Amino acid sequence: MKLISTFVAATALVLCGCSTTSPDVIKREDAQRMSNVLDGVVLSTRDVTVEGSQSGIGTAAGGVVGGVAGSTVGKGKGAIVGTVIGAVAGGVAGNAIERGTTSEQAIEILVQLKNGERRAIVQAKGAEMLSAGDAVIIITTGGKARVVRAPRS
């Protein structure tokens, strides 16, 4: 049983360490790369939720844990039935846990660029709170964009 608890805890740590859309977190491969920068003004913001991932890791881990736990129920055919039911229930629970631990609260920011074009970007809430009227820059690196307050000139 201690082995199962350790496995569940390790799986949870792996799932929690997944990617974020935070403007305050830069991926290692994006460091020291030239980025495009656009000046703009925030038109509006709204809170959104970025859906959690379903990589299959949660389902697989939950299925293993549920199957092992279910196999301890009964003997013979009872243990087989317990294993199957435990694996299915564990897989469903593991999938839900993965989606829940990898979803994040975010903000959708609508920005008007200096040339009049508009852009909408969704990113995790960062340290800066942006509001309508704020001068911002959109930084694009490798096809991903983030919005931060413009530096004061």
CYANA upper distance limits for C-alpha pairs under 8 A (distance plus 0.5 A):
  1 MET  CA      5 SER  CA      6.92
  2 LYS  CA      6 THR  CA      6.72
  3 LEU  CA      7 PHE  CA      6.66
  4 ILE  CA      8 VAL  CA      6.67
  4 ILE  CA     65 VAL  CA      6.84
  5 SER  CA      9 ALA  CA      6.67
  6 THR  CA     10 ALA  CA      6.62
  7 PHE  CA     11 THR  CA      6.61
  7 PHE  CA     65 VAL  CA      8.42
  8 VAL  CA     12 ALA  CA      6.69
  8 VAL  CA     61 ALA  CA      8.06
  8 VAL  CA     62 GLY  CA      8.50
  8 VAL  CA     65 VAL  CA      7.98
  9 ALA  CA     13 LEU  CA      6.84
 10 ALA  CA     14 VAL  CA      6.84
 11 THR  CA     15 LEU  CA      6.73
 11 THR  CA     58 GLY  CA      8.08
 11 THR  CA     61 ALA  CA      7.52
 12 ALA  CA     16 CYS  CA      6.59
 12 ALA  CA     98 GLU  CA      8.48
 13 LEU  CA     17 GLY  CA      6.71
 14 VAL  CA     18 CYS  CA      7.53
 15 LEU  CA     58 GLY  CA      8.23
 15 LEU  CA     98 GLU  CA      6.78
 15 LEU  CA    101 THR  CA      7.11
 15 LEU  CA    102 THR  CA      7.17
 16 CYS  CA    101 THR  CA      6.36
 16 CYS  CA    102 THR  CA      6.82
 18 CYS  CA    102 THR  CA      7.14
 20 THR  CA     25 VAL  CA      8.08
 20 THR  CA    104 GLU  CA      8.33
 20 THR  CA    124 ALA  CA      7.62
 21 THR  CA     25 VAL  CA      8.17
 21 THR  CA    123 GLN  CA      5.54
 21 THR  CA    124 ALA  CA      5.44
 22 SER  CA    123 GLN  CA      6.26
 22 SER  CA    124 ALA  CA      4.81
 22 SER  CA    125 LYS  CA      6.70
 22 SER  CA    126 GLY  CA      6.28
 23 PRO  CA    123 GLN  CA      7.15
 23 PRO  CA    124 ALA  CA      7.29
 23 PRO  CA    125 LYS  CA      8.06
 23 PRO  CA    126 GLY  CA      6.33
 23 PRO  CA    146 ARG  CA      6.10
 23 PRO  CA    147 VAL  CA      7.37
 23 PRO  CA    148 VAL  CA      7.73
 24 ASP  CA    126 GLY  CA      6.41
 24 ASP  CA    127 ALA  CA      7.67
 26 ILE  CA     30 ASP  CA      7.04
 26 ILE  CA     31 ALA  CA      7.50
 27 LYS  CA     31 ALA  CA      7.33
 30 ASP  CA    141 THR  CA      7.42
 30 ASP  CA    142 GLY  CA      8.08
 33 ARG  CA    141 THR  CA      7.99
 34 MET  CA    141 THR  CA      7.75
 35 SER  CA    139 ILE  CA      6.80
 35 SER  CA    140 THR  CA      6.03
 35 SER  CA    141 THR  CA      5.36
 35 SER  CA    142 GLY  CA      8.42
 36 ASN  CA    138 ILE  CA      8.49
 36 ASN  CA    139 ILE  CA      6.23
 36 ASN  CA    140 THR  CA      5.63
 36 ASN  CA    141 THR  CA      7.19
 37 VAL  CA    137 ILE  CA      6.83
 37 VAL  CA    138 ILE  CA      6.06
 37 VAL  CA    139 ILE  CA      5.18
 37 VAL  CA    140 THR  CA      6.95
 38 LEU  CA    113 LEU  CA      7.60
 38 LEU  CA    137 ILE  CA      5.90
 38 LEU  CA    138 ILE  CA      5.59
 38 LEU  CA    139 ILE  CA      7.21
 39 ASP  CA    113 LEU  CA      6.45
 39 ASP  CA    114 LYS  CA      6.82
 39 ASP  CA    135 ALA  CA      8.06
 39 ASP  CA    136 VAL  CA      6.61
 39 ASP  CA    137 ILE  CA      5.10
 39 ASP  CA    138 ILE  CA      7.05
 39 ASP  CA    150 ALA  CA      8.08
 40 GLY  CA    111 VAL  CA      6.51
 40 GLY  CA    112 GLN  CA      5.84
 40 GLY  CA    113 LEU  CA      4.61
 40 GLY  CA    114 LYS  CA      6.09
 40 GLY  CA    135 ALA  CA      6.47
 40 GLY  CA    136 VAL  CA      5.89
 40 GLY  CA    137 ILE  CA      6.42
 40 GLY  CA    138 ILE  CA      8.02
 41 VAL  CA    111 VAL  CA      5.95
 41 VAL  CA    112 GLN  CA      5.86
 41 VAL  CA    113 LEU  CA      7.05
 41 VAL  CA    114 LYS  CA      8.43
 41 VAL  CA    132 ALA  CA      8.03
 41 VAL  CA    133 GLY  CA      6.31
 41 VAL  CA    134 ASP  CA      6.07
 41 VAL  CA    135 ALA  CA      5.08
 41 VAL  CA    136 VAL  CA      6.16
 42 VAL  CA    109 ILE  CA      7.37
 42 VAL  CA    110 LEU  CA      6.43
 42 VAL  CA    111 VAL  CA      4.97
 42 VAL  CA    112 GLN  CA      6.91
 42 VAL  CA    130 LEU  CA      8.06
 42 VAL  CA    131 SER  CA      7.01
 42 VAL  CA    132 ALA  CA      5.33
 42 VAL  CA    133 GLY  CA      5.78
 42 VAL  CA    134 ASP  CA      5.91
 42 VAL  CA    135 ALA  CA      7.09
 42 VAL  CA    136 VAL  CA      7.35
 43 LEU  CA    109 ILE  CA      8.19
 43 LEU  CA    110 LEU  CA      5.94
 43 LEU  CA    111 VAL  CA      5.92
 43 LEU  CA    112 GLN  CA      6.93
 43 LEU  CA    131 SER  CA      8.42
 43 LEU  CA    132 ALA  CA      5.39
 43 LEU  CA    133 GLY  CA      6.78
 44 SER  CA    109 ILE  CA      6.57
 44 SER  CA    110 LEU  CA      5.79
 44 SER  CA    111 VAL  CA      7.83
 44 SER  CA    131 SER  CA      7.20
 44 SER  CA    132 ALA  CA      5.45
 45 THR  CA    107 ILE  CA      7.01
 45 THR  CA    108 GLU  CA      6.01
 45 THR  CA    109 ILE  CA      5.07
 45 THR  CA    110 LEU  CA      6.72
 45 THR  CA    130 LEU  CA      8.04
 45 THR  CA    131 SER  CA      7.14
 45 THR  CA    132 ALA  CA      7.54
 46 ARG  CA    107 ILE  CA      6.06
 46 ARG  CA    108 GLU  CA      5.82
 46 ARG  CA    109 ILE  CA      7.35
 47 ASP  CA    105 GLN  CA      7.87
 47 ASP  CA    106 ALA  CA      6.46
 47 ASP  CA    107 ILE  CA      5.05
 47 ASP  CA    108 GLU  CA      6.83
 48 VAL  CA    105 GLN  CA      6.73
 48 VAL  CA    106 ALA  CA      5.68
 48 VAL  CA    107 ILE  CA      5.95
 48 VAL  CA    108 GLU  CA      7.04
 49 THR  CA    103 SER  CA      7.50
 49 THR  CA    104 GLU  CA      6.28
 49 THR  CA    105 GLN  CA      5.15
 49 THR  CA    106 ALA  CA      5.95
 49 THR  CA    107 ILE  CA      8.29
 50 VAL  CA    103 SER  CA      6.02
 50 VAL  CA    104 GLU  CA      5.78
 50 VAL  CA    105 GLN  CA      6.79
 50 VAL  CA    106 ALA  CA      6.85
 51 GLU  CA     99 ARG  CA      7.77
 51 GLU  CA    102 THR  CA      8.08
 51 GLU  CA    103 SER  CA      5.40
 51 GLU  CA    104 GLU  CA      7.54
 52 GLY  CA     98 GLU  CA      7.61
 52 GLY  CA     99 ARG  CA      4.69
 52 GLY  CA    100 GLY  CA      6.62
 52 GLY  CA    101 THR  CA      7.52
 52 GLY  CA    102 THR  CA      4.94
 52 GLY  CA    103 SER  CA      4.21
 52 GLY  CA    104 GLU  CA      7.73
 53 SER  CA     98 GLU  CA      7.35
 53 SER  CA     99 ARG  CA      5.89
 53 SER  CA    102 THR  CA      6.45
 53 SER  CA    103 SER  CA      7.62
 54 GLN  CA     58 GLY  CA      8.04
 54 GLN  CA     95 ASN  CA      7.25
 54 GLN  CA     98 GLU  CA      7.17
 54 GLN  CA     99 ARG  CA      6.62
 56 GLY  CA     60 ALA  CA      6.52
 56 GLY  CA     95 ASN  CA      7.57
 57 ILE  CA     61 ALA  CA      6.46
 57 ILE  CA     95 ASN  CA      8.31
 57 ILE  CA     98 GLU  CA      8.18
 58 GLY  CA     62 GLY  CA      6.34
 58 GLY  CA     91 GLY  CA      7.63
 58 GLY  CA     94 GLY  CA      4.82
 58 GLY  CA     95 ASN  CA      5.26
 58 GLY  CA     96 ALA  CA      8.18
 58 GLY  CA     97 ILE  CA      7.26
 58 GLY  CA     98 GLU  CA      5.60
 59 THR  CA     63 GLY  CA      6.44
 59 THR  CA     90 GLY  CA      7.80
 59 THR  CA     91 GLY  CA      4.67
 59 THR  CA     92 VAL  CA      6.76
 59 THR  CA     93 ALA  CA      7.82
 59 THR  CA     94 GLY  CA      5.17
 59 THR  CA     95 ASN  CA      5.02
 59 THR  CA     98 GLU  CA      8.41
 60 ALA  CA     64 VAL  CA      6.74
 60 ALA  CA     91 GLY  CA      6.59
 60 ALA  CA     94 GLY  CA      7.85
 61 ALA  CA     65 VAL  CA      6.71
 61 ALA  CA     90 GLY  CA      8.37
 61 ALA  CA     91 GLY  CA      7.61
 61 ALA  CA     94 GLY  CA      7.00
 62 GLY  CA     66 GLY  CA      6.33
 62 GLY  CA     87 ALA  CA      7.65
 62 GLY  CA     89 ALA  CA      8.38
 62 GLY  CA     90 GLY  CA      4.70
 62 GLY  CA     91 GLY  CA      4.96
 62 GLY  CA     92 VAL  CA      7.77
 62 GLY  CA     93 ALA  CA      6.86
 62 GLY  CA     94 GLY  CA      4.74
 62 GLY  CA     95 ASN  CA      7.90
 63 GLY  CA     67 GLY  CA      6.32
 63 GLY  CA     86 GLY  CA      7.69
 63 GLY  CA     87 ALA  CA      4.62
 63 GLY  CA     88 VAL  CA      6.55
 63 GLY  CA     89 ALA  CA      7.67
 63 GLY  CA     90 GLY  CA      5.03
 63 GLY  CA     91 GLY  CA      4.56
 63 GLY  CA     92 VAL  CA      8.26
 63 GLY  CA     94 GLY  CA      7.72
 64 VAL  CA     68 VAL  CA      6.64
 64 VAL  CA     87 ALA  CA      6.63
 64 VAL  CA     90 GLY  CA      7.78
 64 VAL  CA     91 GLY  CA      8.25
 65 VAL  CA     69 ALA  CA      6.60
 65 VAL  CA     86 GLY  CA      8.43
 65 VAL  CA     87 ALA  CA      7.64
 65 VAL  CA     90 GLY  CA      6.96
 66 GLY  CA     70 GLY  CA      6.35
 66 GLY  CA     83 THR  CA      7.77
 66 GLY  CA     85 ILE  CA      8.38
 66 GLY  CA     86 GLY  CA      4.71
 66 GLY  CA     87 ALA  CA      4.97
 66 GLY  CA     88 VAL  CA      7.79
 66 GLY  CA     89 ALA  CA      7.06
 66 GLY  CA     90 GLY  CA      4.78
 66 GLY  CA     91 GLY  CA      7.75
 67 GLY  CA     71 SER  CA      6.55
 67 GLY  CA     82 GLY  CA      7.96
 67 GLY  CA     83 THR  CA      4.92
 67 GLY  CA     84 VAL  CA      6.77
 67 GLY  CA     85 ILE  CA      7.86
 67 GLY  CA     86 GLY  CA      5.16
 67 GLY  CA     87 ALA  CA      4.47
 67 GLY  CA     88 VAL  CA      8.24
 67 GLY  CA     90 GLY  CA      7.71
 68 VAL  CA     72 THR  CA      7.53
 68 VAL  CA     83 THR  CA      7.02
 68 VAL  CA     86 GLY  CA      7.99
 68 VAL  CA     87 ALA  CA      8.18
 69 ALA  CA     73 VAL  CA      8.15
 69 ALA  CA     83 THR  CA      7.75
 69 ALA  CA     86 GLY  CA      7.06
 70 GLY  CA     79 ALA  CA      7.48
 70 GLY  CA     81 VAL  CA      8.44
 70 GLY  CA     82 GLY  CA      4.85
 70 GLY  CA     83 THR  CA      4.80
 70 GLY  CA     84 VAL  CA      7.81
 70 GLY  CA     85 ILE  CA      7.36
 70 GLY  CA     86 GLY  CA      5.03
 70 GLY  CA     87 ALA  CA      7.74
 71 SER  CA     79 ALA  CA      5.30
 71 SER  CA     80 ILE  CA      6.96
 71 SER  CA     81 VAL  CA      8.45
 71 SER  CA     82 GLY  CA      5.88
 71 SER  CA     83 THR  CA      4.89
 71 SER  CA     86 GLY  CA      8.16
 72 THR  CA     79 ALA  CA      6.87
 72 THR  CA     82 GLY  CA      7.98
 72 THR  CA     83 THR  CA      8.38
 73 VAL  CA     78 GLY  CA      7.19
 73 VAL  CA     79 ALA  CA      5.86
 73 VAL  CA     82 GLY  CA      6.22
 73 VAL  CA     83 THR  CA      8.44
 74 GLY  CA     78 GLY  CA      5.34
 74 GLY  CA     79 ALA  CA      5.46
 74 GLY  CA     82 GLY  CA      8.00
 75 LYS  CA     79 ALA  CA      5.39
 76 GLY  CA     80 ILE  CA      7.15
 77 LYS  CA     81 VAL  CA      6.67
 78 GLY  CA     82 GLY  CA      6.47
 79 ALA  CA     83 THR  CA      6.48
 80 ILE  CA     84 VAL  CA      6.81
 81 VAL  CA     85 ILE  CA      6.61
 82 GLY  CA     86 GLY  CA      6.26
 83 THR  CA     87 ALA  CA      6.44
 84 VAL  CA     88 VAL  CA      6.74
 85 ILE  CA     89 ALA  CA      6.56
 86 GLY  CA     90 GLY  CA      6.25
 87 ALA  CA     91 GLY  CA      6.45
 88 VAL  CA     92 VAL  CA      6.81
 89 ALA  CA     93 ALA  CA      6.65
 90 GLY  CA     94 GLY  CA      6.32
 91 GLY  CA     95 ASN  CA      6.61
 92 VAL  CA     96 ALA  CA      6.87
 93 ALA  CA     97 ILE  CA      6.64
 94 GLY  CA     98 GLU  CA      6.62
 95 ASN  CA     99 ARG  CA      6.77
 96 ALA  CA    100 GLY  CA      6.58
 97 ILE  CA    101 THR  CA      6.50
 98 GLU  CA    102 THR  CA      6.54
 99 ARG  CA    103 SER  CA      6.58
104 GLU  CA    124 ALA  CA      7.40
105 GLN  CA    124 ALA  CA      6.59
105 GLN  CA    125 LYS  CA      7.32
106 ALA  CA    122 VAL  CA      7.21
106 ALA  CA    123 GLN  CA      5.92
106 ALA  CA    124 ALA  CA      4.41
106 ALA  CA    125 LYS  CA      5.57
107 ILE  CA    122 VAL  CA      6.12
107 ILE  CA    123 GLN  CA      6.15
107 ILE  CA    124 ALA  CA      6.52
107 ILE  CA    125 LYS  CA      6.43
108 GLU  CA    120 ALA  CA      7.18
108 GLU  CA    121 ILE  CA      6.11
108 GLU  CA    122 VAL  CA      4.77
108 GLU  CA    123 GLN  CA      7.11
109 ILE  CA    120 ALA  CA      6.03
109 ILE  CA    121 ILE  CA      5.82
109 ILE  CA    122 VAL  CA      6.78
109 ILE  CA    147 VAL  CA      8.42
110 LEU  CA    118 ARG  CA      7.48
110 LEU  CA    119 ARG  CA      6.30
110 LEU  CA    120 ALA  CA      4.93
110 LEU  CA    121 ILE  CA      7.16
111 VAL  CA    118 ARG  CA      6.04
111 VAL  CA    119 ARG  CA      5.73
111 VAL  CA    120 ALA  CA      6.74
112 GLN  CA    116 GLY  CA      6.55
112 GLN  CA    117 GLU  CA      6.32
112 GLN  CA    118 ARG  CA      4.91
112 GLN  CA    119 ARG  CA      6.99
113 LEU  CA    117 GLU  CA      5.82
113 LEU  CA    118 ARG  CA      6.39
113 LEU  CA    119 ARG  CA      8.03
121 ILE  CA    145 ALA  CA      7.71
121 ILE  CA    146 ARG  CA      7.65
121 ILE  CA    147 VAL  CA      8.02
123 GLN  CA    146 ARG  CA      7.26
123 GLN  CA    147 VAL  CA      8.48
125 LYS  CA    129 MET  CA      8.22
128 GLU  CA    148 VAL  CA      8.01
128 GLU  CA    149 ARG  CA      7.99
130 LEU  CA    134 ASP  CA      7.07
130 LEU  CA    149 ARG  CA      7.88
134 ASP  CA    149 ARG  CA      7.66
135 ALA  CA    149 ARG  CA      6.66
135 ALA  CA    150 ALA  CA      5.99
136 VAL  CA    147 VAL  CA      7.08
136 VAL  CA    148 VAL  CA      6.05
136 VAL  CA    149 ARG  CA      4.78
136 VAL  CA    150 ALA  CA      4.74
137 ILE  CA    147 VAL  CA      6.31
137 ILE  CA    148 VAL  CA      6.15
137 ILE  CA    149 ARG  CA      6.74
137 ILE  CA    150 ALA  CA      5.74
138 ILE  CA    145 ALA  CA      6.96
138 ILE  CA    146 ARG  CA      6.17
138 ILE  CA    147 VAL  CA      5.12
138 ILE  CA    148 VAL  CA      7.18
139 ILE  CA    145 ALA  CA      5.95
139 ILE  CA    146 ARG  CA      5.91
139 ILE  CA    147 VAL  CA      6.90
139 ILE  CA    148 VAL  CA      8.39
140 THR  CA    144 LYS  CA      5.98
140 THR  CA    145 ALA  CA      4.73
140 THR  CA    146 ARG  CA      7.13
141 THR  CA    145 ALA  CA      6.89
